[in-house]
Amino acid sequence: MLSDYHQYDGLGLAALVCEGEVSPAELVDTAIAEIERLDPALNAITQTLYEEARSAAREGVDRDAPFAGVPFLVKDLIATVAGTPTTGSCRILKEHRFAADSELVARFRRAGLMILGKTNTPEFGIMGITEPVLNGPTRNPWDVSRGSGGSSGGSAAAVAARMVPLAHGGDGGGSIRIPASHCGLVGLLPSRGRNPMGPGLGEAWGGLAREHVLTRTVRDSAAMLDCIAGADVGAPYAAPAMTGTSFLAAAQAAPVPLTIAFTKEALYGRDNHPDCVAAVEKTVKLLQDLGHTVEEAKPELDRHALAKAYLMIVCGWVAWEIEHSAGIAGVPVRSGDYELTSWVMGLVGRKNGAIELAKARHICDMAARTMGRFHQRYDLFLTSTTARPPVEVGELYPSGGDAVALNVLKYLPLKSLLNKALDSLAEEALSATPNTQLFNQTGQPALSLPLWQNGEGLPIGVQFAAPLGGEGTLFRIASELEAANPWIDRQPSLLKAV
């Protein structure tokens, strides 16, 4: 057992393995002990693969692999692990086991990672909270009365609590960056097409969704992108080629002066919480002190049209996911097998046709053109990651009048009513997390950094977006800020209490 396990990031643990100071088996057993000790308070883990991980550690690890012997968790959505269910927190999939690893998981293994289990996610990943009916809510290690964000909330809670140094996540509208912000982590949305999604998918959510990891350090995120980046066989598209020798090299490169735009406003919402505004203001001051040119500016976008387009695309894919999951389970499509929000979003997708989807995709494509022109002037765009600090568990889950309205739509699924609800959702549904979806729509990379905390000691993330293919610039600025205002030694209250 490694007594100072909490102090190391993934690359740090791998260095210990490489130097023979600790064995992969010892790391696996240490991580299992931490999961058993801490997860009862968090509910981050939905499946355990302890014996499989112990067996992999005993069989031997390539000590030259970048993450040799490092304990790891996989989000229970999209990525498949051979012999285990990938449920997406959908009840009818909990017994279905996938025969093979997805390409991303295969690359995780080649990087040396030891997979200990699967992490909690909302059904189909469609909410910015991780509170599924199937598994129950995941709680935040900084304050267990609060949520960890979604949809990679299980992975975020596990990494923040130091159960593992990094874990898999996916992001279709902020689902890596939102929990990274709420749990005090580094969370990267890679460029569209950067990481593989095959062989079972060409793309997810019409290209909105991308997969990567949540980490405690910038270098772990960069090094992992080096391990997993690149289109797999038959991919529908690929991200622009990386500039430079590696993403890790970009993270370790000397800083260069950048021109950075920022806004303190919410992108798709009405307002930002004062804590989130303060985080942007402090980041601007820090950037200026480091020699960067920082200007208050934002792109001219129709935020309501973009929010509605985003939701239309998601609803179309949820409709497909409902039919697809029923087909996998070998059962007819039945409303009782799905959560109310999922079912109603699926109804919106079914009731609308190809023209509505084409319009939504066109709106996203035009936003990408706008952002491309914006980045001809600005290297990066800074916002707060979310518009609110972490909220209480249950606060954002539909209840009361919202639940009644969803039930009306469930039993009276008229297209006019569903589209009126969609129009309202574009104003209300993203109010707590309105700053992340734009970059899913445009294909750009965006990175949440845990630079600040509020007066209650809760993490408040800030987000940088770069032009398509600009992960190297993100890692360079992130490393500079990490050195200027380190966060690695901050410990969540759960670790102090146990």
C-alpha positions as CSV (number, residue, x, y, z in Angstrom):
1,M,0.0,0.0,0.0
2,L,1.3,3.5,-0.9
3,S,0.9,5.7,2.1
4,D,1.3,9.0,0.2
5,Y,-0.9,7.9,-2.8
6,H,-3.0,11.1,-2.6
7,Q,0.0,13.3,-3.4
8,Y,0.7,12.0,-6.9
9,D,-0.9,12.6,-10.2
10,G,-1.1,9.9,-12.8
11,L,2.3,10.6,-14.3
12,G,3.8,10.7,-10.9
13,L,2.5,7.3,-10.0
14,A,3.7,5.9,-13.3
15,A,7.2,7.2,-12.6
16,L,7.2,5.3,-9.3
17,V,6.3,2.1,-11.2
18,C,9.0,2.8,-13.8
19,E,11.6,3.3,-11.1
20,G,10.5,0.1,-9.2
21,E,9.5,2.0,-6.1
22,V,5.9,0.6,-6.2
23,S,4.3,-2.2,-8.2
24,P,1.1,-1.9,-10.2
25,A,-0.5,-4.4,-7.9
26,E,0.2,-2.2,-4.9
27,L,-1.3,0.8,-6.7
28,V,-4.4,-1.2,-7.6
29,D,-4.9,-2.4,-4.0
30,T,-4.3,1.1,-2.7
31,A,-7.0,2.6,-5.1
32,I,-9.4,-0.2,-4.2
33,A,-9.0,0.6,-0.5
34,E,-9.6,4.3,-1.1
35,I,-12.7,3.5,-3.2
36,E,-14.1,1.2,-0.4
37,R,-13.3,3.9,2.2
38,L,-14.7,7.0,0.4
39,D,-17.3,6.0,-2.1
40,P,-20.1,5.2,0.4
41,A,-20.2,8.9,1.0
42,L,-20.2,9.8,-2.7
43,N,-21.8,7.1,-4.8
44,A,-19.4,7.7,-7.7
45,I,-18.8,4.0,-8.7
46,T,-21.6,2.0,-10.3
47,Q,-19.6,-1.2,-11.2
48,T,-16.4,-2.6,-9.8
49,L,-13.8,-4.5,-11.8
50,Y,-11.4,-5.2,-8.9
51,E,-10.4,-8.7,-9.8
52,E,-9.9,-7.9,-13.5
53,A,-7.6,-5.0,-12.5
54,R,-5.7,-7.2,-10.0
55,S,-5.2,-9.8,-12.7
56,A,-4.0,-7.2,-15.2
57,A,-1.5,-5.9,-12.7
58,R,-0.2,-9.4,-12.0
59,E,0.2,-10.2,-15.6
60,G,2.7,-7.5,-16.0
61,V,2.7,-3.9,-17.2
62,D,4.8,-2.2,-19.8
63,R,6.9,0.0,-17.5
64,D,7.6,2.3,-20.4
65,A,3.9,3.1,-20.9
66,P,3.1,6.7,-20.0
67,F,0.6,5.7,-17.3
68,A,2.1,2.3,-16.4
69,G,0.1,0.7,-13.6
70,V,-2.0,3.8,-12.8
71,P,-5.6,3.1,-11.4
72,F,-8.4,4.4,-13.6
73,L,-12.2,4.5,-13.9
74,V,-14.4,4.5,-17.1
75,K,-17.6,6.5,-17.3
76,D,-20.6,4.3,-17.8
77,L,-21.6,5.9,-21.1
78,I,-20.5,5.4,-24.7
79,A,-17.1,3.7,-24.0
80,T,-17.4,-0.1,-23.7
81,V,-15.3,-2.4,-21.5
82,A,-15.2,-6.0,-22.6
83,G,-17.4,-8.2,-20.5
84,T,-19.2,-5.4,-18.7
85,P,-22.4,-3.5,-19.2
86,T,-22.4,0.1,-20.5
87,T,-25.8,1.2,-19.3
88,G,-25.7,5.0,-19.6
89,S,-27.8,4.6,-16.4
90,C,-30.7,3.2,-18.6
91,R,-32.4,0.5,-16.6
92,I,-33.0,-1.9,-19.4
93,L,-29.3,-2.1,-20.2
94,K,-28.0,-3.1,-16.8
95,E,-27.7,-6.8,-17.7
96,H,-26.3,-6.4,-21.3
97,R,-22.6,-7.1,-21.5
98,F,-20.5,-5.8,-24.4
99,A,-18.1,-8.3,-26.0
100,A,-15.2,-5.9,-26.7
101,D,-13.4,-2.8,-25.6
102,S,-14.2,0.3,-27.6
103,E,-11.2,1.8,-29.4
104,L,-10.8,4.5,-26.7
105,V,-10.7,1.9,-23.9
106,A,-8.2,-0.1,-25.9
107,R,-6.0,3.0,-26.1
108,F,-6.4,3.6,-22.3
109,R,-5.1,0.1,-21.7
110,R,-2.2,0.6,-24.1
111,A,-1.3,3.7,-22.1
112,G,-0.8,1.4,-19.1
113,L,-4.0,2.2,-17.1
114,M,-5.6,-0.3,-14.8
115,I,-9.4,-0.2,-15.1
116,L,-11.0,-0.6,-11.6
117,G,-14.7,0.1,-12.5
118,K,-17.3,2.3,-14.1
119,T,-18.6,5.6,-12.9
120,N,-22.1,7.1,-12.4
121,T,-23.8,9.3,-15.1
122,P,-27.3,10.6,-15.7
123,E,-29.5,8.6,-18.1
124,F,-28.0,9.0,-21.6
125,G,-25.8,11.8,-20.2
126,I,-28.6,14.4,-20.9
127,M,-28.5,16.5,-17.7
128,G,-25.9,18.7,-16.2
129,I,-26.3,16.8,-12.9
130,T,-25.5,13.1,-12.0
131,E,-28.7,12.0,-10.3
132,P,-30.0,9.0,-12.2
133,V,-33.0,6.9,-11.0
134,L,-31.0,3.7,-11.7
135,N,-28.0,4.5,-9.4
136,G,-29.0,7.5,-7.3
137,P,-27.1,10.8,-7.0
138,T,-23.3,11.3,-6.9
139,R,-22.2,13.7,-4.3
140,N,-19.5,16.3,-4.3
141,P,-16.4,15.6,-2.2
142,W,-16.1,19.3,-1.3
143,D,-19.6,19.3,0.3
144,V,-21.6,16.1,0.2
145,S,-24.9,17.9,0.3
146,R,-24.1,19.2,-3.2
147,G,-24.0,17.6,-6.6
148,S,-20.8,16.8,-8.5
149,G,-22.2,18.1,-11.8
150,G,-22.9,16.1,-14.9
151,S,-22.8,14.0,-16.9
152,S,-19.3,12.9,-15.9
153,G,-20.1,13.5,-12.2
154,G,-19.1,10.0,-11.0
155,S,-15.7,10.3,-12.6
156,A,-15.2,13.9,-11.3
157,A,-16.1,12.9,-7.7
158,A,-13.8,9.9,-7.8
159,V,-10.8,12.0,-9.0
160,A,-11.5,14.9,-6.7
161,A,-11.6,12.5,-3.7
162,R,-8.3,11.1,-4.8
163,M,-9.6,7.5,-5.4
164,V,-7.9,7.6,-8.7
165,P,-5.7,10.3,-10.2
166,L,-7.7,10.5,-13.5
167,A,-10.8,9.1,-15.0
168,H,-12.7,8.9,-18.3
169,G,-15.4,11.4,-19.2
170,G,-17.5,12.5,-22.1
171,D,-18.8,15.9,-23.0
172,G,-21.8,16.6,-25.2
173,G,-22.6,20.1,-23.7
174,G,-20.3,20.6,-20.9
175,S,-20.3,17.1,-19.3
176,I,-16.5,17.1,-18.6
177,R,-16.1,20.8,-17.9
178,I,-19.1,21.3,-15.6
179,P,-18.1,18.5,-13.1
180,A,-14.5,19.6,-13.4
181,S,-15.6,23.1,-12.3
182,H,-17.8,21.8,-9.5
183,C,-15.1,19.3,-8.2
184,G,-12.0,21.4,-8.6
185,L,-10.4,19.5,-11.6
186,V,-8.9,20.0,-15.0
187,G,-11.4,19.2,-17.7
188,L,-10.7,19.3,-21.4
189,L,-13.3,19.1,-24.3
190,P,-11.0,18.2,-27.2
191,S,-11.5,19.3,-30.7
192,R,-14.2,17.5,-32.7
193,G,-12.7,14.3,-34.2
194,R,-9.6,14.4,-31.9
195,N,-10.3,11.2,-30.0
196,P,-11.9,8.0,-31.3
197,M,-15.5,7.0,-30.8
198,G,-15.6,3.7,-32.7
199,P,-16.2,1.1,-33.6
200,G,-19.8,1.2,-32.3
201,L,-20.3,4.9,-33.2
202,G,-19.2,7.3,-35.9
203,E,-20.1,10.3,-33.8
204,A,-22.4,11.0,-30.8
205,W,-25.1,13.6,-30.6
206,G,-24.4,14.7,-34.1
207,G,-20.8,15.6,-33.4
208,L,-21.6,17.5,-30.1
209,A,-20.1,14.8,-27.9
210,R,-16.4,14.1,-27.4
211,E,-14.5,11.9,-24.9
212,H,-11.4,12.6,-22.8
213,V,-10.5,12.5,-19.1
214,L,-10.8,14.5,-15.9
215,T,-7.5,15.1,-14.1
216,R,-6.0,16.9,-11.2
217,T,-3.1,18.3,-13.2
218,V,-2.7,19.9,-16.6
219,R,0.2,17.6,-17.5
220,D,-1.9,14.4,-17.0
221,S,-4.6,15.8,-19.3
222,A,-2.0,16.6,-22.0
223,A,-0.1,13.3,-21.7
224,M,-3.4,11.4,-21.9
225,L,-4.4,13.2,-25.1
226,D,-1.0,12.2,-26.6
227,C,-1.9,8.5,-25.7
228,I,-5.4,8.5,-27.2
229,A,-5.7,11.1,-29.9
230,G,-6.1,10.2,-33.6
231,A,-9.0,9.0,-35.7
232,D,-9.8,5.3,-35.6
233,V,-10.7,3.2,-38.6
234,G,-13.7,4.5,-40.5
235,A,-14.1,7.7,-38.5
236,P,-16.3,10.2,-40.3
237,Y,-13.8,13.1,-39.7
238,A,-10.6,13.9,-37.9
239,A,-9.4,17.0,-36.0
240,P,-6.6,19.2,-37.5
241,A,-3.1,17.8,-37.0
242,M,-1.4,18.7,-33.8
243,T,1.1,21.5,-34.0
244,G,4.4,20.6,-32.4
245,T,5.9,17.4,-31.1
246,S,3.2,16.5,-28.5
247,F,0.5,17.9,-26.3
248,L,2.6,17.3,-23.2
249,A,5.5,19.3,-24.8
250,A,3.0,22.1,-25.4
251,A,2.0,22.0,-21.7
252,Q,5.7,22.2,-20.8
253,A,6.7,24.9,-23.2
254,A,7.7,28.4,-22.2
255,P,4.8,30.9,-22.0
256,V,4.2,33.3,-24.9
257,P,2.2,36.5,-24.9
258,L,-1.4,35.9,-26.0
259,T,-4.4,38.1,-26.9
260,I,-7.3,36.9,-24.9
261,A,-11.0,38.0,-25.0
262,F,-13.2,37.6,-21.9
263,T,-16.8,38.0,-20.9
264,K,-18.3,38.1,-17.5
265,E,-21.8,37.4,-18.9
266,A,-23.5,34.1,-19.3
267,L,-23.4,32.9,-22.9
268,Y,-26.8,31.1,-23.1
269,G,-28.3,32.3,-19.8
270,R,-29.5,35.5,-18.3
271,D,-26.8,36.0,-15.6
272,N,-23.7,34.7,-13.9
273,H,-23.5,34.2,-10.1
274,P,-21.3,36.8,-8.4
275,D,-18.8,34.0,-7.5
276,C,-18.5,33.1,-11.2
277,V,-18.0,36.7,-12.2
278,A,-15.4,37.1,-9.5
279,A,-13.5,34.1,-10.9
280,V,-13.3,35.7,-14.3
281,E,-12.2,39.0,-12.9
282,K,-9.4,37.4,-10.9
283,T,-8.3,35.4,-13.9
284,V,-8.2,38.5,-16.0
285,K,-6.0,40.2,-13.4
286,L,-3.7,37.2,-13.2
287,L,-3.4,37.0,-17.0
288,Q,-2.5,40.7,-17.2
289,D,0.1,40.3,-14.5
290,L,1.6,37.4,-16.5
291,G,2.0,39.7,-19.5
292,H,-1.0,38.8,-21.7
293,T,-3.2,41.2,-23.5
294,V,-6.8,40.8,-22.2
295,E,-9.8,42.6,-23.7
296,E,-13.5,42.4,-22.8
297,A,-15.2,41.1,-25.9
298,K,-17.5,38.4,-27.0
299,P,-18.8,37.1,-30.4
300,E,-22.1,38.3,-31.8
301,L,-24.4,35.2,-31.5
302,D,-28.1,34.6,-31.3
303,R,-28.0,32.8,-27.9
304,H,-31.6,31.7,-28.0
305,A,-31.4,30.3,-31.5
306,L,-28.2,28.4,-30.6
307,A,-29.6,27.0,-27.3
308,K,-32.7,25.8,-29.1
309,A,-30.6,24.3,-31.9
310,Y,-28.5,22.5,-29.3
311,L,-31.5,21.1,-27.6
312,M,-33.1,20.0,-31.0
313,I,-30.0,18.0,-31.9
314,V,-29.8,16.4,-28.4
315,C,-33.5,15.5,-28.6
316,G,-33.1,13.8,-31.9
317,W,-30.3,11.7,-30.6
318,V,-32.2,10.9,-27.4
319,A,-35.0,9.6,-29.6
320,W,-32.5,7.4,-31.4
321,E,-30.9,6.3,-28.1
322,I,-34.3,5.2,-26.8
323,E,-34.9,3.0,-29.8
324,H,-31.3,1.8,-29.9
325,S,-31.3,0.8,-26.2
326,A,-34.6,-1.1,-26.6
327,G,-33.1,-3.0,-29.5
328,I,-30.0,-3.9,-27.6
329,A,-32.2,-5.1,-24.7
330,G,-34.5,-7.0,-27.0
331,V,-37.7,-5.3,-25.7
332,P,-40.2,-3.0,-27.3
333,V,-40.0,0.7,-26.7
334,R,-41.9,1.5,-23.5
335,S,-42.1,4.8,-21.7
336,G,-41.9,3.1,-18.3
337,D,-38.3,2.0,-19.1
338,Y,-37.0,5.5,-19.2
339,E,-36.8,8.5,-17.0
340,L,-39.4,11.2,-17.6
341,T,-37.0,13.8,-18.9
342,S,-35.5,11.3,-21.3
343,W,-38.8,10.2,-22.6
344,V,-40.1,13.7,-23.2
345,M,-36.9,14.8,-25.0
346,G,-37.2,11.7,-27.1
347,L,-40.8,12.7,-28.0
348,V,-39.5,16.1,-29.2
349,G,-37.0,14.3,-31.4
350,R,-39.6,11.9,-32.8
351,K,-42.2,14.6,-33.5
352,N,-39.7,16.9,-35.3
353,G,-38.4,16.0,-38.7
354,A,-35.4,16.2,-40.9
355,I,-35.9,19.9,-41.8
356,E,-35.8,20.9,-38.1
357,L,-32.6,18.9,-37.6
358,A,-31.0,20.4,-40.7
359,K,-31.9,23.9,-39.5
360,A,-30.3,23.2,-36.1
361,R,-27.1,21.9,-37.7
362,H,-27.0,25.0,-40.0
363,I,-27.2,27.3,-37.0
364,C,-24.3,25.4,-35.3
365,D,-22.3,25.6,-38.5
366,M,-22.8,29.4,-38.8
367,A,-21.8,29.8,-35.1
368,A,-18.5,28.0,-36.0
369,R,-17.9,30.5,-38.8
370,T,-18.5,33.3,-36.3
371,M,-16.1,31.9,-33.8
372,G,-13.5,31.3,-36.5
373,R,-13.6,35.0,-37.4
374,F,-13.5,35.9,-33.7
375,H,-10.4,33.9,-33.2
376,Q,-8.6,35.7,-36.0
377,R,-8.3,38.5,-33.5
378,Y,-8.2,36.6,-30.2
379,D,-6.0,33.5,-29.4
380,L,-8.4,32.4,-26.6
381,F,-11.8,33.2,-25.2
382,L,-12.3,33.2,-21.4
383,T,-15.6,32.7,-19.5
384,S,-16.7,31.2,-16.3
385,T,-17.3,27.5,-16.8
386,T,-20.7,27.5,-15.1
387,A,-23.1,30.2,-14.1
388,R,-23.6,28.9,-10.5
389,P,-21.4,27.3,-7.8
390,P,-22.3,23.6,-7.1
391,V,-25.9,23.3,-6.1
392,E,-27.7,21.1,-3.6
393,V,-28.5,17.5,-4.7
394,G,-32.0,17.5,-6.1
395,E,-32.1,21.2,-6.8
396,L,-31.9,20.9,-10.6
397,Y,-33.8,17.6,-10.9
398,P,-37.3,18.2,-12.4
399,S,-39.9,18.3,-9.6
400,G,-43.1,20.0,-8.6
401,G,-44.5,22.0,-11.5
402,D,-41.7,21.0,-13.9
403,A,-42.5,17.3,-13.3
404,V,-46.2,18.0,-13.8
405,A,-45.5,19.8,-17.1
406,L,-43.3,16.9,-18.3
407,N,-46.1,14.4,-17.5
408,V,-48.6,16.4,-19.4
409,L,-46.3,16.3,-22.4
410,K,-45.7,12.6,-21.9
411,Y,-49.4,11.8,-22.1
412,L,-50.3,14.6,-24.6
413,P,-47.4,14.6,-27.0
414,L,-48.6,17.2,-29.5
415,K,-45.9,18.6,-31.6
416,S,-47.0,22.2,-30.9
417,L,-46.9,21.7,-27.2
418,L,-43.5,19.9,-27.3
419,N,-41.9,22.6,-29.4
420,K,-43.4,25.3,-27.1
421,A,-41.7,23.5,-24.3
422,L,-38.5,23.3,-26.2
423,D,-38.6,27.1,-26.8
424,S,-39.0,27.5,-23.0
425,L,-36.2,25.1,-22.3
426,A,-33.9,27.1,-24.4
427,E,-34.4,30.0,-21.9
428,E,-34.5,28.0,-18.6
429,A,-32.9,24.6,-18.8
430,L,-29.4,25.8,-19.3
431,S,-29.5,28.6,-16.7
432,A,-27.1,27.0,-14.3
433,T,-24.7,25.8,-17.0
434,P,-25.0,28.2,-20.0
435,N,-21.4,28.6,-20.9
436,T,-20.2,25.3,-22.3
437,Q,-22.6,24.2,-25.1
438,L,-21.3,26.7,-27.7
439,F,-18.0,24.9,-28.1
440,N,-19.7,21.5,-28.5
441,Q,-21.6,23.1,-31.3
442,T,-18.7,24.8,-33.0
443,G,-16.3,21.8,-32.7
444,Q,-13.7,23.9,-30.7
445,P,-11.6,22.7,-27.8
446,A,-12.3,24.2,-24.4
447,L,-10.7,23.7,-21.0
448,S,-12.0,24.2,-17.5
449,L,-9.4,25.1,-14.9
450,P,-9.9,25.0,-11.1
451,L,-8.2,28.3,-10.4
452,W,-10.5,29.6,-7.7
453,Q,-12.8,28.9,-4.7
454,N,-15.6,30.9,-3.3
455,G,-16.2,32.0,0.3
456,E,-17.6,28.6,1.2
457,G,-14.5,26.8,-0.1
458,L,-16.3,25.4,-3.1
459,P,-14.4,25.2,-6.5
460,I,-15.3,27.7,-9.1
461,G,-13.8,26.9,-12.6
462,V,-12.9,29.2,-15.5
463,Q,-13.0,28.1,-19.1
464,F,-10.8,28.9,-22.0
465,A,-11.8,28.1,-25.6
466,A,-9.4,28.0,-28.5
467,P,-9.8,27.7,-32.3
468,L,-10.4,24.2,-33.7
469,G,-7.2,22.2,-33.2
470,G,-5.9,24.6,-30.6
471,E,-5.4,22.2,-27.6
472,G,-1.7,23.0,-27.5
473,T,-2.4,26.7,-26.8
474,L,-4.9,25.7,-24.1
475,F,-2.3,23.4,-22.4
476,R,0.4,26.1,-22.6
477,I,-1.8,28.8,-20.9
478,A,-3.2,26.2,-18.4
479,S,0.3,25.2,-17.3
480,E,1.3,28.9,-16.9
481,L,-1.8,29.5,-14.7
482,E,-1.3,26.3,-12.7
483,A,2.2,27.4,-11.8
484,A,1.1,31.0,-11.0
485,N,-1.9,29.9,-8.8
486,P,-1.4,26.2,-7.9
487,W,-4.4,24.1,-6.9
488,I,-2.9,20.6,-6.5
489,D,-2.6,20.7,-2.7
490,R,-6.2,21.8,-2.1
491,Q,-8.1,19.0,-0.4
492,P,-11.9,18.5,-0.4
493,S,-13.7,18.5,2.9
494,L,-14.4,14.7,2.6
495,L,-10.7,13.9,2.8
496,K,-10.3,16.1,5.9
497,A,-13.3,14.5,7.6
498,V,-12.3,10.8,7.2
